[in-house]
Amino acid sequence: MKDYKDRVHTWGKIWSLSALAVLFSVPLIFSLYYNVFPQFNLLLKALSAVIPIYWGTAVVEVLTYTPMLGAGGTYLSFVSGNIANLKMPCAMNAMDRAKVNASSEEGEVISTIAIGASAITTTVVIAVGVIAFLPFTKYITDDGSDIKPAFENVIPALFGALGASYFAKYWKLSVLPILAGIIAYIFLPTLPVGTMIFVTIVASLAGAFGMYKLKWVE
């Protein structure tokens, strides 16, 4: 397992840096081709308003997702993206069905496989969907379409279906994190998703520890 983890970290770093290089290469290539470069002082001024938010969110997401997804799953998720909406639910559902813990060696492998399969499936489905539905897009997503509201609620429906089973199974443990999330959004409605997940996880751990000490749960 040590050799496996060493290789995961080695290739994870290589592909993360490669993905970062590709992302930066796109604006660089356009700038070189058109010989147009942004003014450094204006760019720095614009970035100064958003960098603190994204840096904070990035740190919180790494601390939050890594224990849940494992090393391999974390590298794959951060390279392929859409972690909260897709990768994490896939990994958690796969580990739940396999009846393994996220911190175990089995959980590490199951999480990595699930996220890898999710990334491949997402790419294929999106490619097929774009090609197949392109002629019908205006009939599906236009303001006059009867099914447009369904496409605006895909993510809530996904998380509702995934969360319902956990809430029903561990309803005592779910009360506090749900309340914490509701209260946080009431007072901080613009809170990023990554930070919100961190808040609810802390509330969940604190609530579970308190209930265990009070012997409300075993």
N, C-alpha and C positions, 0 to 999 in steps of 0.2 A: 504493500500500500504506500510505503514511503517513496518508492521509485515512481509509482503512479502519480503521486502528488507533486513530486519534483518535476516530472514531465509536463503535468498540467500547468504549473506555474511558469515553466520555461516557454511553452507554446502559447500560453495565455498572454504573457508579456509581449511576445513577438507579434501576435495577431492584434493585440490592442494598439501597439505602436504603429503597426501597418495600417490599421483602420484610421487612426488619427492622422497619419501622413496622407492618406487618400482624401480625407475630409478637407485638410488644409490645401491640398493640391488643386482642388476645383477653383476656389477664388484666385489662387496664385496663377493658374494657367490663364484664366480670363484676363487678369491684370497684365500679364506678360503679353498676351496676344493682342490686346487692344491698347497696350502701353498706357494704361490708366491705373493709378495707384491712389488709395485713399490717403488723405492728409493725416499724419500720425497724431497730431494734437486733437483733431476732430474725432478720430477713431478712439483715442484714449478717453476722451470726454464721454462718448456714447457708451463705451464699455464699462466705465466706472460706475454707471447707474445699475448695470445688470450683473456684473461679475460677482459682487458680494452675495447676491441672492443665489446664483447658480453654484458658486463655490460652497456655500453653506449646504445647499441641497445635495450637492455631490458627495460631501463628507457624510451627511446623514444617511443617504441612500446606500453607500458602501457599508457603513456600520450596521444598517438595518437588513439589507438583503443578503450579505455574505453568510451569516449564520443560518439563514433559511434556505439558501440555494447551494451552498458549498462552493468550493473554489472553482471547479469546472463550470458549474452552472452560472456563477457570477461573471466569469470571463465571457462566456457565450452570450449572456444577457446584455452586458454592457456594450458588446460589439454589435449585436443584432438589434438592440433597442426594444422599446415597448415593454418594459419589465413589469410594471404594476398592472397593466391591462391584460397581458397575455402570458409572458414567460413565468411569472411567479404563480399565477393560478394553475398553469399546466404542471409545474414542478410540485406544488403542494398537493394537487389532486392525485398525481402519480404516486407520490410517497404515501399518501393516505390509503390508496388502493393496494399498494404493496405492503402496507402495515409496517413501515420503517420510519425511524426518526431522522430528522434533517441532519442531526449531528453525527449520525453513524456512518460507517464506511459504505453500507448498503444505500443509505440515503444519498450520499455523495454521488454514487454511480447512477442511481435512479433519476436524481435531479438533473444530472448532466445529459443523460439520454433523452429525458422528457423535453428539456429545453432545446436540445439539438433537433429533435423531431419536430418540435413546434416551429423552430426557425425555418426548417426546410418546407414544412407544410404551408406555413404562412406565405413564403415566397411563391410557391407553386399556385396556391389558391388565389393570391392577389393577381398573379400574371394571367391565369385562366379567367378570373372574374373580370378583370379590366377588358380583356379582349372580347369576352362573351357579352358583357353588359353594356359595352360602349354605345351600341346603337339604341339602347333602351334607357340610358341614364336620365334623360330629360323627363321621361314618363315616371321615373321612380323617385327622383329627388327634387323635382320642381315644386314650387309652393302649392300648386294646385293638385298635387298627387295625394291620393288617399292613404298611401302607405309611407309617406315621408316621415310622420311621427315615429314609426317603428325604427327607422334608421338613426333617429336622434336619441334613441334609448337603448342602443345595443350594449354599451358598457355597463349601465346600471342593471340591465337584465342578466348579463354574464355574471357580475359579482353577486347579484341577488340569488341566482341559482346556486353558485358555489358556496356563498355564505350561509344560505338557509340550512344546509345539512350540518355545518359546524355549529350554528347557533342552536339548533334543535338538540344536538348531541351534547354540547357543553354550554347550556343556557346560563348557568350560574357564572361561568367565567366570561361570557360574552357581554354581560350587562355593563360592567365598568368601562371597557374600551369603547363600546358604542356610545355611552354617555359622554366620555371624554372627547370623542370625535365630534359629536353634536355640539357640545359646548365650545370646542375649539373653533368650529366653523361659524358659530354665532358671533363670536368676538373677533375672529380673524378669518373672514370669508375668502380672502385671497391666499391663504396658506397653501404652499405647493404640496402636491400629492405625496412626494417622498417624505417631507417633514411630517405630514399628517399620519403616514404609516408609522413613522418613528414614535410619534406621540401616543398612538393607540397601542403599539407594542409595549411601550413602557407602562402604560396604564394596565394592560393585560397582565404583564409580569408582576406588577405591584399588587394588583387585585388577587391574582392566583396565590401569591405568597401570603397575603393577608388572610385569605379564606382558608389556606392550609393551616396556618397558625391557629386560627379560630376553630379549626376542625369542621368547617363547612363543606370542604371537599377532601377527598383522599388521594 
